[in-house]
């Protein structure tokens, strides 16, 4: 995604009240988070090398345990949920608004690096991006 597209998507999220504000210029996602998400999107391949077994990537991002109180399922250190318009999404969910979303049906990785105590803040941001990209 280009900087202008990213800025427009973040701007749309602010306008709709999904996120309260953004610092200018719009901060980029942490490179390590983005790379980890891309590694999982690419089934463990990086620069033409298989660095994680493909089966591990696929098995870790599928449902192994129901977690209905969170509105998600759980894999191996990944949450799995359905996003409107995107189907299943694998989510690495950290503390206080840190998320990596792998949206296979859209060939998309979204990293959210924020200070957010709202449990669904990152999910709302992802839903706005998916809606804008669809």
KOLLOLUM-974038 format. One record per atom (N, C-alpha, C): atom name; x, y, z; residue number from 1; residue in one letter. Coordinates in steps of 0.2 Angstrom, whole numbers. Layout:
REM KOLLOLUM-974038
<node 'CA',<X,Y,Z>,NUM,'a'>,
...
This chain:
REM KOLLOLUM-974038
<node 'N',<4,-6,0>,1,'x'>,
<node 'CA',<0,0,0>,1,'x'>,
<node 'C',<4,6,0>,1,'x'>,
<node 'N',<3,11,-4>,2,'x'>,
<node 'CA',<6,17,-4>,2,'x'>,
<node 'C',<5,21,2>,2,'x'>,
<node 'N',<9,26,4>,3,'x'>,
<node 'CA',<8,31,9>,3,'x'>,
<node 'C',<1,34,9>,3,'x'>,
<node 'N',<0,37,3>,4,'x'>,
<node 'CA',<-7,41,2>,4,'x'>,
<node 'C',<-13,36,3>,4,'x'>,
<node 'N',<-13,30,1>,5,'x'>,
<node 'CA',<-18,25,2>,5,'x'>,
<node 'C',<-19,24,9>,5,'x'>,
<node 'N',<-13,23,13>,6,'x'>,
<node 'CA',<-13,21,20>,6,'x'>,
<node 'C',<-16,27,24>,6,'x'>,
<node 'N',<-14,33,22>,7,'x'>,
<node 'CA',<-16,39,25>,7,'x'>,
<node 'C',<-24,40,24>,7,'x'>,
<node 'N',<-26,39,18>,8,'x'>,
<node 'CA',<-33,39,17>,8,'x'>,
<node 'C',<-37,34,21>,8,'x'>,
<node 'N',<-35,28,21>,9,'x'>,
<node 'CA',<-38,23,25>,9,'x'>,
<node 'C',<-38,25,33>,9,'x'>,
<node 'N',<-33,27,35>,10,'x'>,
<node 'CA',<-33,30,42>,10,'x'>,
<node 'C',<-37,36,43>,10,'x'>,
<node 'N',<-37,40,38>,11,'x'>,
<node 'CA',<-41,46,39>,11,'x'>,
<node 'C',<-49,44,39>,11,'x'>,
<node 'N',<-51,39,35>,12,'x'>,
<node 'CA',<-58,36,35>,12,'x'>,
<node 'C',<-59,33,42>,12,'x'>,
<node 'N',<-55,30,45>,13,'x'>,
<node 'CA',<-56,27,51>,13,'x'>,
<node 'C',<-57,32,57>,13,'x'>,
<node 'N',<-53,38,56>,14,'x'>,
<node 'CA',<-54,43,61>,14,'x'>,
<node 'C',<-60,47,60>,14,'x'>,
<node 'N',<-62,48,54>,15,'x'>,
<node 'CA',<-68,51,52>,15,'x'>,
<node 'C',<-75,47,55>,15,'x'>,
<node 'N',<-74,41,55>,16,'x'>,
<node 'CA',<-80,37,57>,16,'x'>,
<node 'C',<-80,35,64>,16,'x'>,
<node 'N',<-75,38,68>,17,'x'>,
<node 'CA',<-74,37,75>,17,'x'>,
<node 'C',<-71,30,77>,17,'x'>,
<node 'N',<-68,27,72>,18,'x'>,
<node 'CA',<-65,20,74>,18,'x'>,
<node 'C',<-59,21,78>,18,'x'>,
<node 'N',<-55,26,76>,19,'x'>,
<node 'CA',<-49,28,80>,19,'x'>,
<node 'C',<-50,36,82>,19,'x'>,
<node 'N',<-48,38,88>,20,'x'>,
<node 'CA',<-49,44,90>,20,'x'>,
<node 'C',<-44,50,86>,20,'x'>,
<node 'N',<-38,48,85>,21,'x'>,
<node 'CA',<-34,53,82>,21,'x'>,
<node 'C',<-27,49,79>,21,'x'>,
<node 'N',<-24,53,75>,22,'x'>,
<node 'CA',<-17,50,73>,22,'x'>,
<node 'C',<-12,56,73>,22,'x'>,
<node 'N',<-6,54,74>,23,'x'>,
<node 'CA',<-1,58,74>,23,'x'>,
<node 'C',<1,59,67>,23,'x'>,
<node 'N',<3,65,65>,24,'x'>,
<node 'CA',<6,67,58>,24,'x'>,
<node 'C',<13,67,58>,24,'x'>,
<node 'N',<17,64,53>,25,'x'>,
<node 'CA',<14,60,48>,25,'x'>,
<node 'C',<12,53,51>,25,'x'>,
<node 'N',<8,50,47>,26,'x'>,
<node 'CA',<5,44,49>,26,'x'>,
<node 'C',<11,39,50>,26,'x'>,
<node 'N',<11,36,56>,27,'x'>,
<node 'CA',<17,31,57>,27,'x'>,
<node 'C',<16,25,53>,27,'x'>,
<node 'N',<21,22,51>,28,'x'>,
<node 'CA',<21,16,48>,28,'x'>,
<node 'C',<21,10,53>,28,'x'>,
<node 'N',<18,5,51>,29,'x'>,
<node 'CA',<18,-1,55>,29,'x'>,
<node 'C',<25,-4,56>,29,'x'>,
<node 'N',<26,-6,62>,30,'x'>,
<node 'CA',<33,-9,64>,30,'x'>,
<node 'C',<35,-14,59>,30,'x'>,
<node 'N',<41,-13,56>,31,'x'>,
<node 'CA',<43,-17,50>,31,'x'>,
<node 'C',<43,-25,52>,31,'x'>,
<node 'N',<45,-26,59>,32,'x'>,
<node 'CA',<45,-33,61>,32,'x'>,
<node 'C',<38,-36,61>,32,'x'>,
<node 'N',<33,-33,63>,33,'x'>,
<node 'CA',<26,-35,63>,33,'x'>,
<node 'C',<24,-37,56>,33,'x'>,
<node 'N',<26,-32,51>,34,'x'>,
<node 'CA',<24,-32,44>,34,'x'>,
<node 'C',<27,-38,41>,34,'x'>,
<node 'N',<34,-39,43>,35,'x'>,
<node 'CA',<37,-45,40>,35,'x'>,
<node 'C',<35,-52,42>,35,'x'>,
<node 'N',<33,-52,49>,36,'x'>,
<node 'CA',<30,-58,51>,36,'x'>,
<node 'C',<23,-60,48>,36,'x'>,
<node 'N',<19,-55,47>,37,'x'>,
<node 'CA',<13,-56,44>,37,'x'>,
<node 'C',<14,-58,37>,37,'x'>,
<node 'N',<18,-55,33>,38,'x'>,
<node 'CA',<20,-57,26>,38,'x'>,
<node 'C',<23,-64,26>,38,'x'>,
<node 'N',<27,-66,31>,39,'x'>,
<node 'CA',<29,-73,31>,39,'x'>,
<node 'C',<24,-78,31>,39,'x'>,
<node 'N',<19,-76,36>,40,'x'>,
<node 'CA',<13,-81,36>,40,'x'>,
<node 'C',<8,-81,30>,40,'x'>,
<node 'N',<8,-75,27>,41,'x'>,
<node 'CA',<4,-74,21>,41,'x'>,
<node 'C',<7,-78,15>,41,'x'>,
<node 'N',<14,-78,15>,42,'x'>,
<node 'CA',<17,-82,10>,42,'x'>,
<node 'C',<19,-89,12>,42,'x'>,
<node 'N',<15,-92,17>,43,'x'>,
<node 'CA',<16,-99,19>,43,'x'>,
<node 'C',<23,-101,21>,43,'x'>,
<node 'N',<26,-96,24>,44,'x'>,
<node 'CA',<33,-98,27>,44,'x'>,
<node 'C',<38,-96,22>,44,'x'>,
<node 'N',<37,-94,17>,45,'x'>,
<node 'CA',<42,-92,12>,45,'x'>,
<node 'C',<45,-85,13>,45,'x'>,
<node 'N',<52,-84,12>,46,'x'>,
<node 'CA',<55,-78,12>,46,'x'>,
<node 'C',<60,-78,7>,46,'x'>,
<node 'N',<60,-73,3>,47,'x'>,
<node 'CA',<66,-72,-2>,47,'x'>,
<node 'C',<67,-79,-6>,47,'x'>,
<node 'N',<62,-83,-7>,48,'x'>,
<node 'CA',<63,-89,-11>,48,'x'>,
<node 'C',<65,-95,-7>,48,'x'>,
<node 'N',<65,-94,0>,49,'x'>,
<node 'CA',<67,-100,4>,49,'x'>,
<node 'C',<61,-101,9>,49,'x'>,
<node 'N',<61,-108,10>,50,'x'>,
<node 'CA',<55,-110,15>,50,'x'>,
<node 'C',<59,-109,22>,50,'x'>,
<node 'N',<57,-104,26>,51,'x'>,
<node 'CA',<60,-103,32>,51,'x'>,
<node 'C',<56,-106,38>,51,'x'>,
<node 'N',<49,-106,37>,52,'x'>,
<node 'CA',<45,-110,41>,52,'x'>,
<node 'C',<41,-115,37>,52,'x'>,
<node 'N',<40,-121,40>,53,'x'>,
<node 'CA',<37,-126,36>,53,'x'>,
<node 'C',<29,-124,34>,53,'x'>,
<node 'N',<28,-125,28>,54,'x'>,
<node 'CA',<21,-123,26>,54,'x'>,
<node 'C',<15,-126,30>,54,'x'>,
<node 'N',<16,-132,32>,55,'x'>,
<node 'CA',<11,-136,36>,55,'x'>,
<node 'C',<10,-132,43>,55,'x'>,
<node 'N',<16,-130,46>,56,'x'>,
<node 'CA',<16,-127,52>,56,'x'>,
<node 'C',<12,-120,51>,56,'x'>,
<node 'N',<13,-116,46>,57,'x'>,
<node 'CA',<10,-110,45>,57,'x'>,
<node 'C',<2,-111,45>,57,'x'>,
<node 'N',<0,-116,40>,58,'x'>,
<node 'CA',<-7,-118,39>,58,'x'>,
<node 'C',<-10,-120,45>,58,'x'>,
<node 'N',<-7,-125,49>,59,'x'>,
<node 'CA',<-10,-128,55>,59,'x'>,
<node 'C',<-10,-123,61>,59,'x'>,
<node 'N',<-6,-118,61>,60,'x'>,
<node 'CA',<-6,-114,67>,60,'x'>,
<node 'C',<-11,-108,66>,60,'x'>,
<node 'N',<-13,-107,60>,61,'x'>,
<node 'CA',<-18,-102,58>,61,'x'>,
<node 'C',<-25,-105,57>,61,'x'>,
<node 'N',<-26,-111,59>,62,'x'>,
<node 'CA',<-33,-113,58>,62,'x'>,
<node 'C',<-36,-115,65>,62,'x'>,
<node 'N',<-42,-115,66>,63,'x'>,
<node 'CA',<-45,-116,72>,63,'x'>,
<node 'C',<-44,-123,76>,63,'x'>,
<node 'N',<-41,-122,82>,64,'x'>,
<node 'CA',<-40,-128,86>,64,'x'>,
<node 'C',<-44,-127,92>,64,'x'>,
<node 'N',<-47,-122,94>,65,'x'>,
<node 'CA',<-51,-121,100>,65,'x'>,
<node 'C',<-56,-115,100>,65,'x'>,
<node 'N',<-62,-116,102>,66,'x'>,
<node 'CA',<-67,-111,101>,66,'x'>,
<node 'C',<-66,-106,107>,66,'x'>,
<node 'N',<-66,-100,106>,67,'x'>,
<node 'CA',<-66,-95,111>,67,'x'>,
<node 'C',<-72,-90,110>,67,'x'>,
<node 'N',<-78,-92,111>,68,'x'>,
<node 'CA',<-84,-88,110>,68,'x'>,
<node 'C',<-84,-82,114>,68,'x'>,
<node 'N',<-81,-82,120>,69,'x'>,
<node 'CA',<-81,-75,124>,69,'x'>,
<node 'C',<-77,-70,121>,69,'x'>,
<node 'N',<-73,-71,116>,70,'x'>,
<node 'CA',<-69,-66,113>,70,'x'>,
<node 'C',<-72,-65,106>,70,'x'>,
<node 'N',<-77,-69,104>,71,'x'>,
<node 'CA',<-79,-69,97>,71,'x'>,
<node 'C',<-75,-71,91>,71,'x'>,
<node 'N',<-70,-75,93>,72,'x'>,
<node 'CA',<-65,-78,89>,72,'x'>,
<node 'C',<-64,-85,90>,72,'x'>,
<node 'N',<-59,-88,86>,73,'x'>,
<node 'CA',<-57,-95,88>,73,'x'>,
<node 'C',<-50,-94,89>,73,'x'>,
<node 'N',<-46,-100,91>,74,'x'>,
<node 'CA',<-39,-100,93>,74,'x'>,
<node 'C',<-36,-105,89>,74,'x'>,
<node 'N',<-30,-103,86>,75,'x'>,
<node 'CA',<-25,-108,83>,75,'x'>,
<node 'C',<-19,-109,88>,75,'x'>,
<node 'N',<-14,-110,85>,76,'x'>,
<node 'CA',<-7,-110,88>,76,'x'>,
<node 'C',<-4,-103,89>,76,'x'>,
<node 'N',<-6,-100,94>,77,'x'>,
<node 'CA',<-3,-93,95>,77,'x'>,
<node 'C',<-6,-88,90>,77,'x'>,
<node 'N',<-11,-90,87>,78,'x'>,
<node 'CA',<-15,-85,82>,78,'x'>,
<node 'C',<-22,-86,84>,78,'x'>,
<node 'N',<-26,-80,83>,79,'x'>,
<node 'CA',<-33,-80,84>,79,'x'>,
<node 'C',<-36,-80,77>,79,'x'>,
<node 'N',<-42,-83,76>,80,'x'>,
<node 'CA',<-45,-83,69>,80,'x'>,
<node 'C',<-52,-80,70>,80,'x'>,
<node 'N',<-54,-76,66>,81,'x'>,
<node 'CA',<-60,-73,66>,81,'x'>,
<node 'C',<-62,-72,59>,81,'x'>,
<node 'N',<-69,-70,58>,82,'x'>,
<node 'CA',<-71,-69,51>,82,'x'>,
<node 'C',<-72,-61,51>,82,'x'>,
<node 'N',<-70,-58,45>,83,'x'>,
<node 'CA',<-70,-51,44>,83,'x'>,
<node 'C',<-75,-50,39>,83,'x'>,
<node 'N',<-80,-46,39>,84,'x'>,
<node 'CA',<-85,-45,34>,84,'x'>,
<node 'C',<-82,-43,28>,84,'x'>,
<node 'N',<-83,-47,22>,85,'x'>,
<node 'CA',<-81,-45,16>,85,'x'>,
<node 'C',<-74,-48,15>,85,'x'>,
<node 'N',<-71,-52,20>,86,'x'>,
<node 'CA',<-64,-55,19>,86,'x'>,
<node 'C',<-64,-62,21>,86,'x'>,
<node 'N',<-69,-65,24>,87,'x'>,
<node 'CA',<-68,-72,26>,87,'x'>,
<node 'C',<-64,-72,32>,87,'x'>,
<node 'N',<-61,-78,33>,88,'x'>,
<node 'CA',<-56,-79,39>,88,'x'>,
<node 'C',<-50,-75,39>,88,'x'>,
<node 'N',<-48,-72,45>,89,'x'>,
<node 'CA',<-43,-68,46>,89,'x'>,
<node 'C',<-39,-71,52>,89,'x'>,
<node 'N',<-32,-72,51>,90,'x'>,
<node 'CA',<-28,-74,56>,90,'x'>,
<node 'C',<-25,-68,60>,90,'x'>,
<node 'N',<-25,-68,66>,91,'x'>,
<node 'CA',<-23,-62,70>,91,'x'>,
<node 'C',<-18,-64,75>,91,'x'>,
<node 'N',<-12,-61,75>,92,'x'>,
<node 'CA',<-8,-61,81>,92,'x'>,
<node 'C',<-10,-55,85>,92,'x'>,
<node 'N',<-12,-56,91>,93,'x'>,
<node 'CA',<-15,-51,95>,93,'x'>,
<node 'C',<-11,-50,101>,93,'x'>,
<node 'N',<-8,-44,102>,94,'x'>,
<node 'CA',<-4,-42,107>,94,'x'>,
<node 'C',<-7,-38,112>,94,'x'>,
<node 'N',<-3,-34,116>,95,'x'>,
<node 'CA',<-6,-30,122>,95,'x'>,
<node 'C',<-8,-23,119>,95,'x'>,
<node 'N',<-13,-20,122>,96,'x'>,
<node 'CA',<-14,-13,121>,96,'x'>,
<node 'C',<-14,-11,114>,96,'x'>,
<node 'N',<-18,-14,109>,97,'x'>,
<node 'CA',<-18,-12,103>,97,'x'>,
<node 'C',<-13,-14,98>,97,'x'>,
<node 'N',<-9,-19,99>,98,'x'>,
<node 'CA',<-4,-22,94>,98,'x'>,
<node 'C',<-7,-28,91>,98,'x'>,
<node 'N',<-8,-28,84>,99,'x'>,
<node 'CA',<-11,-33,80>,99,'x'>,
<node 'C',<-7,-34,74>,99,'x'>,
<node 'N',<-7,-40,72>,100,'x'>,
<node 'CA',<-5,-42,65>,100,'x'>,
<node 'C',<-11,-46,62>,100,'x'>,
<node 'N',<-14,-44,56>,101,'x'>,
<node 'CA',<-19,-47,53>,101,'x'>,
<node 'C',<-17,-50,46>,101,'x'>,
<node 'N',<-18,-56,45>,102,'x'>,
<node 'CA',<-16,-60,39>,102,'x'>,
<node 'C',<-23,-61,36>,102,'x'>,
<node 'N',<-24,-58,30>,103,'x'>,
<node 'CA',<-31,-59,27>,103,'x'>,
<node 'C',<-29,-62,20>,103,'x'>,
<node 'N',<-29,-69,20>,104,'x'>,
<node 'CA',<-27,-73,14>,104,'x'>,
<node 'C',<-32,-71,8>,104,'x'>,
<node 'N',<-39,-71,9>,105,'x'>,
<node 'CA',<-43,-70,3>,105,'x'>,
<node 'C',<-41,-64,-1>,105,'x'>,
<node 'N',<-39,-59,3>,106,'x'>,
<node 'CA',<-37,-52,0>,106,'x'>,
<node 'C',<-30,-51,-1>,106,'x'>,
<node 'N',<-26,-56,0>,107,'x'>,
<node 'CA',<-18,-56,-1>,107,'x'>,
<node 'C',<-16,-50,3>,107,'x'>,
<node 'N',<-18,-49,9>,108,'x'>,
<node 'CA',<-17,-43,13>,108,'x'>,
<node 'C',<-14,-44,20>,108,'x'>,
<node 'N',<-9,-40,22>,109,'x'>,
<node 'CA',<-7,-40,29>,109,'x'>,
<node 'C',<-8,-33,32>,109,'x'>,
<node 'N',<-11,-33,38>,110,'x'>,
<node 'CA',<-12,-26,41>,110,'x'>,
<node 'C',<-9,-27,48>,110,'x'>,
<node 'N',<-4,-22,49>,111,'x'>,
<node 'CA',<-2,-21,56>,111,'x'>,
<node 'C',<-4,-15,59>,111,'x'>,
<node 'N',<-6,-16,66>,112,'x'>,
<node 'CA',<-9,-10,70>,112,'x'>,
<node 'C',<-5,-10,76>,112,'x'>,
<node 'N',<-1,-4,76>,113,'x'>,
<node 'CA',<3,-3,82>,113,'x'>,
<node 'C',<0,3,85>,113,'x'>,
<node 'N',<-3,3,91>,114,'x'>,
<node 'CA',<-7,8,94>,114,'x'>,
<node 'C',<-7,7,102>,114,'x'>,
<node 'N',<-9,12,105>,115,'x'>,
<node 'CA',<-10,12,112>,115,'x'>,
<node 'C',<-17,12,113>,115,'x'>,
<node 'N',<-20,6,114>,116,'x'>,
<node 'CA',<-28,6,114>,116,'x'>,
<node 'C',<-30,0,119>,116,'x'>,
<node 'N',<-33,2,124>,117,'x'>,
<node 'CA',<-36,-2,129>,117,'x'>,
<node 'C',<-43,-5,127>,117,'x'>,
<node 'N',<-45,-3,121>,118,'x'>,
<node 'CA',<-52,-6,119>,118,'x'>,
<node 'C',<-50,-13,116>,118,'x'>,
<node 'N',<-53,-18,118>,119,'x'>,
<node 'CA',<-52,-25,116>,119,'x'>,
<node 'C',<-53,-26,108>,119,'x'>,
<node 'N',<-57,-22,105>,120,'x'>,
<node 'CA',<-59,-23,98>,120,'x'>,
<node 'C',<-56,-17,94>,120,'x'>,
<node 'N',<-52,-12,96>,121,'x'>,
<node 'CA',<-50,-7,92>,121,'x'>,
<node 'C',<-46,-9,86>,121,'x'>,
<node 'N',<-42,-14,86>,122,'x'>,
<node 'CA',<-38,-16,80>,122,'x'>,
<node 'C',<-43,-19,76>,122,'x'>,
<node 'N',<-48,-23,78>,123,'x'>,
<node 'CA',<-53,-26,74>,123,'x'>,
<node 'C',<-57,-21,70>,123,'x'>,
<node 'N',<-59,-16,73>,124,'x'>,
<node 'CA',<-62,-10,70>,124,'x'>,
<node 'C',<-58,-7,64>,124,'x'>,
<node 'N',<-52,-6,66>,125,'x'>,
<node 'CA',<-47,-3,61>,125,'x'>,
<node 'C',<-47,-8,55>,125,'x'>,
<node 'N',<-46,-15,56>,126,'x'>,
<node 'CA',<-45,-19,51>,126,'x'>,
<node 'C',<-52,-19,46>,126,'x'>,
<node 'N',<-58,-19,50>,127,'x'>,
<node 'CA',<-64,-19,46>,127,'x'>,
<node 'C',<-65,-13,41>,127,'x'>,
<node 'N',<-62,-7,44>,128,'x'>,
<node 'CA',<-62,-1,40>,128,'x'>,
<node 'C',<-58,-2,33>,128,'x'>,
<node 'N',<-52,-5,34>,129,'x'>,
<node 'CA',<-47,-6,29>,129,'x'>,
<node 'C',<-50,-11,24>,129,'x'>,
<node 'N',<-53,-16,26>,130,'x'>,
<node 'CA',<-56,-21,22>,130,'x'>,
<node 'C',<-61,-18,18>,130,'x'>,
<node 'N',<-66,-14,21>,131,'x'>,
<node 'CA',<-71,-11,18>,131,'x'>,
<node 'C',<-69,-6,12>,131,'x'>,
<node 'N',<-63,-3,14>,132,'x'>,
<node 'CA',<-61,2,9>,132,'x'>,
<node 'C',<-57,-2,3>,132,'x'>,
<node 'N',<-54,-7,4>,133,'x'>,
<node 'CA',<-51,-11,-1>,133,'x'>,
<node 'C',<-55,-15,-5>,133,'x'>,
<node 'N',<-61,-17,-3>,134,'x'>,
<node 'CA',<-66,-21,-6>,134,'x'>,
<node 'C',<-69,-18,-12>,134,'x'>,
